[in-house]
């Protein structure tokens, strides 16, 4: 490698694998979802030498398959879990401040049906409590609407029995990019992170955990990583009988399925929170789409790549059509996705709806730390508790530094808006496209555009897509992307949003990636084919009566 030349993505990865093998780390994290990434960042913020391995891609599991809400958990009030709601709302405020490019506050309308006085008082008191516990901090107190006002916000609401509505606020995020931002912030502090490395066994010395043995899936060879402490942040994988680090934590997997529907199909100025028996359903505003979810059902299948079933689609469509006069059908759904919540429980059975969303940190006799349960919003608290468990009494002298640590790309919202305006004007780019670019990359959007100028990749991936071709090269160079799936399913989210799963431009993505990763034309075609097969299986809309697909492995690089 010549002096001054930036190493290629594969050169950088090989160097990181060599570091994994050569050093003895203070902490090794297994699992690259939001919790594992958070643990890595927490450890790095305390000055610990930390590393992370992930068998697939960053956030390839549950952490890219959520409802994309940063919220307190309104429905947990009915279960009297006030402490959980208070904690989550405090974290919501913090994440809005630490990553304003990835988390934004959105109004949500809660339509009220039923007896005029009783139901408005009941739901109004619940939302007042939500406000008092912290929801009012950013969006102010919830606003009560008369029937006609609620219809002005959402004209598609069914009129029969409608008594009004309540508008409150919660956070909306890009979950996959948020997890990636946490991990990259940790790397910026000196941590080491490598994907496509699978833990196969723990290493013990004198009865204490001393690292893990792993398999480098990209290079096809075994490695050993030494560490003074190991944190298992593998989520639902912990519950598998053959989990290499399992046995110390009980997890009840719960599947949540979602629908992706074009925004113009449901007329509404705002997102919606719909009460259904035993839980609530969200219509989450997403650029050009609604995200509708989620279901909540126990899952006994394999954890890899779960999918929405015909029954999931029917349940969500029926719930929407009972509240909205839109006649939503399968033909209106452009994509689906499903994720598995790792609920921490005392036994392996029970209701997933009633199971606690509180997290649990357990320490095995050999020192192995498991962190399970929780919710996306409180990942930072989970991570801090896990590293506190690693450090024991020493944690008091090495406190977590993440409470005020901004994520990579963060700028105050006015500065992000000004940056979008400057980039659009200086480069002749569509302002709407650049706004979306800044929302994904924050301050780094300027470097993405500069890379696009350098590589002549300033065109959008397709005329109707608000993603630059430069983002593909950036994903390989700076964001650990190693496959078409990484780019389209998680760096851009286009896999779920395009009815053809991105088939029209997947070859172009493979070509740009191929230039960064040294793929031949044949390899590019193989990668495209593998991606499309996986994407159709994971994100297509299952027909009524179609056999449900079970978990599938990720498309492996050829």
C-alpha positions in Angstrom: 0.0 0.0 0.0 1.5 3.3 -1.1 2.1 6.0 1.5 -0.9 8.3 1.9 -3.4 6.0 0.1 -6.5 5.1 2.0 -6.6 1.3 2.5 -9.3 -0.5 0.5 -12.3 -1.9 2.5 -10.9 -5.4 2.4 -7.4 -4.2 3.4 -8.9 -2.4 6.3 -10.9 -5.4 7.4 -7.8 -7.7 7.2 -5.9 -5.3 9.4 -8.8 -5.3 11.9 -8.8 -9.1 11.9 -5.1 -9.1 12.6 -5.7 -6.7 15.5 -8.3 -9.1 16.9 -5.8 -11.9 16.8 -2.8 -9.9 18.1 -4.2 -8.0 21.1 -5.7 -8.8 24.4 -8.8 -6.6 24.8 -10.3 -5.3 28.0 -13.8 -6.1 26.6 -14.9 -8.2 23.7 -18.6 -7.7 22.6 -20.3 -10.5 20.6 -23.2 -9.2 18.6 -23.5 -6.1 16.3 -27.0 -4.9 16.9 -27.9 -1.7 18.8 -27.2 -3.2 22.2 -23.8 -4.7 21.2 -22.8 -1.5 19.4 -23.9 0.5 22.5 -21.8 -1.7 24.7 -18.8 -1.2 22.5 -19.3 2.6 22.6 -19.8 2.6 26.3 -16.6 0.7 26.9 -14.6 2.9 24.5 -16.1 6.0 26.3 -14.5 4.8 29.5 -11.1 4.3 27.9 -11.3 0.6 27.7 -9.7 -1.3 24.8 -12.8 -2.8 23.2 -13.6 -5.0 20.2 -16.8 -6.3 18.6 -17.5 -9.2 16.3 -20.8 -9.7 14.4 -21.6 -12.8 12.3 -23.6 -10.9 9.7 -23.8 -7.2 9.1 -24.3 -4.4 11.6 -27.9 -4.4 12.7 -28.8 -7.2 10.4 -31.1 -8.8 13.0 -33.7 -7.1 15.2 -32.0 -3.7 15.2 -33.0 -3.1 11.5 -36.5 -4.5 11.9 -38.1 -2.4 14.5 -41.1 0.0 14.3 -38.4 2.8 14.0 -39.8 4.6 17.0 -37.8 6.2 19.9 -40.6 6.3 22.5 -41.5 5.8 26.1 -43.9 3.0 25.5 -47.3 4.4 25.9 -49.0 1.0 26.3 -46.7 0.1 29.2 -48.7 2.6 31.4 -51.6 0.1 31.3 -49.2 -2.4 32.9 -48.2 0.1 35.6 -44.6 0.1 34.4 -44.1 3.8 35.2 -40.4 3.4 35.9 -39.8 1.9 32.4 -41.7 4.7 30.7 -39.9 7.4 32.7 -36.5 6.0 31.9 -37.4 5.6 28.2 -38.7 9.1 27.9 -35.5 10.5 29.5 -33.5 8.5 26.9 -35.8 9.7 24.1 -34.9 13.3 25.0 -31.2 12.4 25.1 -31.2 10.7 21.7 -32.9 13.5 20.0 -30.1 15.7 21.3 -27.2 13.4 20.6 -28.2 12.3 17.0 -30.6 14.9 15.6 -29.8 13.7 12.0 -31.1 10.2 12.8 -33.9 10.9 15.3 -36.7 13.4 14.8 -39.8 14.3 16.8 -43.1 13.6 15.0 -46.7 14.2 16.0 -48.9 11.2 16.3 -52.7 11.3 16.4 -54.6 9.0 18.8 -58.2 8.8 17.6 -60.8 8.3 20.3 -63.8 6.1 19.8 -66.6 5.0 22.1 -68.5 6.7 24.9 -67.8 10.4 24.6 -67.0 11.3 28.2 -65.6 7.9 29.5 -63.2 7.1 26.7 -61.9 10.7 26.2 -61.2 10.9 29.9 -59.6 7.5 30.1 -57.2 8.0 27.1 -56.7 11.6 28.0 -55.6 10.8 31.5 -53.2 8.2 30.1 -51.6 10.7 27.7 -51.4 13.3 30.5 -49.5 10.8 32.6 -47.2 10.1 29.6 -46.6 13.9 29.4 -45.9 14.2 33.1 -43.4 11.3 33.0 -41.4 13.2 30.4 -43.1 13.2 26.9 -43.9 16.9 27.2 -40.2 17.9 27.2 -39.8 18.3 23.4 -43.3 18.4 21.9 -45.2 20.0 24.8 -48.4 18.7 26.3 -50.8 16.5 24.3 -53.4 18.5 22.4 -57.1 17.4 22.6 -59.0 17.6 19.3 -62.8 17.7 18.7 -64.2 15.3 16.2 -64.0 17.7 13.2 -60.4 18.7 14.1 -59.4 15.0 14.2 -60.9 14.5 10.8 -59.0 17.6 9.5 -55.7 15.9 10.6 -56.7 12.5 9.2 -59.7 12.6 6.8 -59.6 8.9 6.4 -60.7 8.1 9.9 -64.0 6.2 10.1 -66.8 8.6 11.3 -68.9 6.1 13.2 -68.2 6.3 16.9 -65.4 8.9 16.5 -65.4 11.3 19.4 -62.2 13.2 18.7 -58.5 12.7 19.0 -55.4 13.5 21.0 -52.1 14.6 19.3 -48.9 13.8 21.1 -45.3 13.5 20.0 -42.7 10.7 19.9 -39.4 10.1 18.1 -38.9 8.4 14.7 -35.5 7.0 13.7 -33.7 5.1 11.1 -32.9 2.1 13.3 -30.2 0.4 11.1 -28.3 3.7 10.5 -28.6 4.6 14.1 -27.0 1.3 15.2 -24.3 1.9 12.6 -23.7 5.4 13.9 -23.2 4.1 17.4 -20.7 1.5 16.3 -18.8 4.0 14.1 -18.6 6.5 16.9 -17.0 3.7 19.0 -14.5 3.0 16.2 -13.7 6.7 16.1 -12.7 6.4 19.8 -10.3 3.6 19.0 -12.5 0.5 19.2 -12.2 -2.4 16.7 -15.3 -3.8 15.0 -15.4 -6.6 12.4 -18.4 -8.1 10.7 -18.7 -11.6 9.2 -16.9 -13.2 12.2 -19.0 -15.8 14.0 -18.3 -16.8 17.6 -18.0 -20.5 17.9 -17.0 -21.1 21.5 -15.9 -19.3 24.6 -12.3 -19.6 25.8 -11.7 -20.1 29.5 -8.5 -20.0 31.6 -8.5 -21.0 35.3 -12.3 -21.0 35.3 -12.6 -17.5 33.9 -13.8 -16.3 30.5 -10.7 -15.2 28.6 -12.0 -14.7 25.0 -13.8 -16.5 22.2 -12.9 -18.7 19.3 -14.5 -17.6 16.1 -14.8 -18.2 12.4 -13.9 -15.5 9.8 -16.7 -16.2 7.4 -15.2 -14.0 4.7 -11.7 -15.6 4.7 -12.9 -19.1 5.7 -10.5 -19.6 8.6 -10.7 -19.9 12.4 -9.4 -17.2 14.8 -9.0 -16.8 18.5 -9.7 -13.5 20.3 -8.3 -12.8 23.8 -10.2 -10.6 26.2 -10.3 -10.0 29.9 -14.1 -9.8 29.7 -16.7 -10.9 27.2 -20.2 -9.4 26.8 -22.9 -11.5 25.0 -25.2 -9.1 23.2 -26.6 -11.6 20.7 -30.3 -11.0 21.5 -32.6 -13.8 20.4 -29.6 -15.9 19.3 -28.9 -16.4 23.1 -32.0 -18.6 23.2 -30.7 -21.0 20.6 -29.7 -24.5 22.0 -26.4 -24.3 20.2 -25.6 -20.7 21.1 -21.8 -20.7 21.8 -22.2 -18.3 24.7 -25.7 -19.4 25.8 -27.0 -20.9 29.0 -26.8 -17.8 31.3 -29.9 -15.9 30.2 -33.5 -16.7 29.4 -35.0 -15.0 26.4 -38.5 -15.3 25.0 -38.4 -14.3 21.3 -41.4 -12.3 20.1 -42.0 -11.6 16.4 -43.1 -8.1 15.3 -44.2 -7.8 11.6 -44.7 -4.6 9.7 -46.1 -3.4 6.5 -44.7 -0.7 4.2 -47.4 1.3 2.4 -47.1 4.3 0.0 -47.8 7.5 1.8 -50.5 8.7 -0.6 -52.6 5.6 0.0 -53.6 6.8 3.5 -54.5 10.5 3.7 -53.2 11.9 7.0 -51.1 14.9 8.1 -49.6 12.9 10.9 -48.8 9.4 12.1 -51.4 7.4 14.0 -51.6 5.4 17.2 -54.5 3.0 17.0 -55.8 1.1 20.0 -56.4 -2.6 19.3 -57.3 -5.3 21.8 -54.4 -5.7 24.3 -52.0 -3.3 22.5 -51.5 -0.4 20.2 -50.7 -0.3 16.5 -48.6 2.5 14.9 -48.7 4.1 11.5 -45.2 5.6 11.5 -44.5 8.4 9.1 -41.5 7.5 6.8 -40.4 9.5 3.7 -42.9 8.6 1.0 -44.3 5.7 3.0 -46.2 4.6 6.1 -44.7 1.9 8.3 -47.6 -0.1 9.9 -47.0 -2.4 12.9 -46.5 -4.3 14.8 -47.7 -7.7 15.6 -46.6 -9.4 18.9 -46.4 -13.2 18.8 -44.2 -15.8 20.4 -41.6 -17.2 17.9 -40.2 -20.7 18.0 -38.4 -20.8 14.7 -34.7 -20.0 13.9 -33.7 -16.4 14.5 -32.1 -15.7 11.1 -34.1 -13.5 8.7 -37.7 -13.9 10.0 -40.5 -13.0 7.6 -44.1 -11.7 7.8 -46.7 -14.4 7.4 -50.1 -14.2 5.6 -51.7 -14.1 9.0 -49.5 -11.1 10.0 -50.5 -9.2 6.9 -54.2 -9.9 7.5 -54.0 -8.9 11.1 -52.4 -5.5 10.3 -54.7 -4.8 7.3 -57.8 -5.6 9.3 -56.6 -3.4 12.2 -56.1 -0.4 9.8 -59.3 -0.9 8.0 -61.3 -1.1 11.2 -60.1 2.5 12.1 -59.5 4.0 8.7 -62.0 4.1 5.8 -59.3 3.3 3.2 -60.0 -0.3 2.1 -56.3 -1.2 2.3 -55.5 -4.5 0.5 -52.4 -6.6 -0.1 -52.0 -4.7 -3.4 -51.3 -1.5 -1.5 -48.4 -3.0 0.5 -45.1 -2.5 -1.2 -43.1 -4.5 1.3 -43.1 -6.2 4.6 -40.5 -6.9 7.3 -40.3 -8.8 10.6 -38.0 -8.7 13.6 -37.6 -10.7 16.8 -37.7 -9.0 20.2 -35.4 -10.7 22.8 -37.7 -10.4 25.8 -36.0 -11.1 29.1 -38.1 -13.6 31.1 -37.8 -15.9 34.1 -39.2 -18.9 32.1 -39.2 -19.7 28.4 -43.0 -19.4 27.9 -45.8 -16.9 28.5 -47.4 -14.0 26.8 -45.1 -11.8 24.7 -47.6 -8.9 25.0 -47.4 -8.9 28.8 -43.7 -9.8 29.0 -41.6 -7.0 30.5 -39.6 -4.7 28.1 -37.1 -4.1 31.0 -33.6 -5.4 30.4 -31.5 -7.8 32.4 -27.8 -8.1 32.9 -26.5 -11.4 34.2 -23.0 -12.5 35.1 -22.1 -16.2 34.9 -19.7 -17.8 37.4 -16.9 -17.6 34.8 -17.5 -13.9 34.4 -19.3 -14.0 31.0 -21.8 -11.1 30.9 -25.2 -11.4 29.2 -27.4 -8.4 28.4 -30.9 -9.3 27.3 -34.4 -7.7 27.0 -35.0 -4.0 27.0 -36.1 -1.8 24.1 -34.3 0.1 21.4 -34.9 3.5 23.1 -33.0 2.4 26.3 -30.0 0.8 24.6 -27.6 3.3 26.1 -28.7 2.4 29.7 -28.4 -1.3 28.9 -24.9 -0.8 27.6 -23.9 1.2 30.6 -25.2 -1.5 32.9 -23.4 -4.2 31.0 -20.0 -2.4 31.3 -20.7 -1.6 35.0 -21.1 -5.4 35.4 -17.8 -6.0 33.6 -15.9 -3.5 35.8 -17.6 -4.2 39.1 -16.5 -1.9 41.9 -14.1 -0.2 39.5 -17.1 1.2 37.6 -17.4 4.0 40.1 -14.0 5.4 39.1 -14.6 4.8 35.4 -18.2 6.1 34.7 -19.9 5.8 31.3 -19.2 8.8 29.0 -22.1 8.3 26.6 -24.8 10.5 28.2 -23.4 13.6 26.4 -21.5 11.9 23.6 -22.8 13.0 20.2 -22.9 10.3 17.4 -20.8 10.6 14.3 -22.4 13.2 11.9 -24.4 15.0 14.6 -25.0 18.7 14.3 -27.8 20.9 15.7 -30.9 20.7 13.4 -30.6 24.3 12.1 -27.0 23.6 11.0 -28.1 20.3 9.3 -30.8 22.3 7.4 -28.3 24.9 6.3 -25.8 22.2 5.2 -28.5 20.7 3.0 -29.2 24.0 1.4 -25.5 24.7 0.7 -24.8 21.2 -0.7 -27.8 21.4 -3.1 -26.9 24.9 -4.4 -23.2 24.2 -4.8 -23.6 20.9 -6.6 -26.8 21.4 -8.6 -28.5 18.6 -6.7 -32.2 18.2 -6.0 -32.9 19.9 -2.6 -35.3 17.1 -1.5 -32.6 14.5 -2.3 -29.9 16.4 -0.4 -32.3 16.8 2.6 -32.7 13.0 2.7 -28.9 12.6 2.3 -28.3 14.9 5.3 -30.9 13.0 7.3 -28.9 9.8 6.7 -25.4 11.1 7.1 -25.6 14.3 9.0 -22.4 16.4 8.8 -20.8 13.6 6.8 -23.1 14.3 3.9 -20.5 16.9 2.7 -17.8 14.1 2.5 -20.3 11.8 0.7 -20.9 14.5 -2.0 -17.1 15.1 -2.3 -16.6 11.3 -2.8 -19.3 11.5 -5.5 -17.6 14.3 -7.3 -14.3 12.4 -7.1 -15.7 9.1 -8.4 -18.3 10.7 -10.7 -21.1 9.1 -8.7 -23.3 12.2 -8.1 -26.3 10.7 -9.9 -29.2 9.2 -8.1 -29.5 5.4 -8.1 -32.7 5.8 -10.2 -34.6 8.9 -11.3 -37.3 8.5 -8.6 -34.9 7.6 -5.8 -33.4 10.0 -3.3 -30.1 8.1 -2.8 -26.9 9.0 -4.6 -24.7 6.4 -6.2 -21.9 7.8 -4.1 -23.6 6.4 -1.0 -22.8 2.9 -2.2 -19.1 3.6 -2.5 -19.3 5.4 0.9 -21.0 2.4 2.5 -18.1 0.2 1.4 -15.3 2.6 2.3 -16.6 3.9 5.6 -19.7 1.9 6.8 -18.4 -1.7 6.7 -20.8 -2.8 3.8 -19.7 -6.0 2.2 -22.7 -7.0 0.1 -25.6 -5.7 -2.0 -27.9 -6.7 0.9 -25.9 -4.5 3.3 -26.4 -1.5 1.1 -30.0 -1.9 0.0 -31.5 -3.5 3.1 -29.8 -1.4 5.8 -27.7 1.5 4.5 -30.5 2.8 2.3 -33.7 0.8 3.3 -34.6 0.5 -0.4 -35.1 -3.3 -0.2 -38.3 -2.8 1.8 -39.5 0.2 0.0 -39.3 -0.9 -3.7 -41.8 -3.5 -4.9 -39.2 -5.1 -7.1 -36.8 -5.1 -4.1 -34.5 -2.8 -6.1 -34.0 -5.3 -9.0 -33.8 -2.3 -11.5 -30.7 -0.9 -9.9 -29.2 -3.8 -7.9 -26.7 -4.5 -10.8 -25.5 -0.9 -10.6 -25.1 -1.2 -6.8 -23.1 -4.4 -7.4 -20.9 -2.7 -10.0 -20.1 0.2 -7.6 -19.5 -2.2 -4.7 -17.4 -4.4 -7.0 -15.0 -1.5 -7.7 -14.4 -1.1 -4.0 -14.3 -4.8 -3.1 -12.5 -6.2 -6.1 -15.4 -8.1 -7.6 -15.3 -9.5 -11.2 -18.2 -9.1 -13.5 -19.2 -12.7 -12.7 -19.0 -12.0 -9.0 -21.2 -8.9 -9.4 -23.9 -11.0 -11.1 -23.7 -13.6 -8.4 -24.0 -11.0 -5.6 -27.0 -9.5 -7.4 -28.7 -12.8 -7.8 -28.1 -13.8 -4.1 -29.4 -10.5 -2.9 -32.6 -10.6 -4.9 -33.4 -14.1 -3.8 -33.0 -13.1 -0.1 -34.8 -9.8 -0.5 -37.8 -11.4 -2.1 -38.0 -14.0 0.6 -37.7 -11.5 3.4 -39.6 -8.5 2.2 -42.2 -9.5 -0.3 -45.9 -9.5 0.6 -47.0 -13.1 1.2 -50.2 -14.0 -0.7 -53.2 -15.2 1.4 -52.8 -18.8 2.2 -49.2 -18.9 1.2 -47.0 -21.1 3.4 -45.1 -19.1 5.9 -41.3 -18.8 5.4 -39.1 -19.6 8.3 -35.8 -18.0 9.2 -33.2 -18.2 6.5 -29.5 -17.5 6.5 -28.2 -14.3 5.1 -26.9 -14.3 1.5 -23.2 -15.1 2.0 -20.6 -13.3 -0.1 -19.6 -15.6 -3.0 
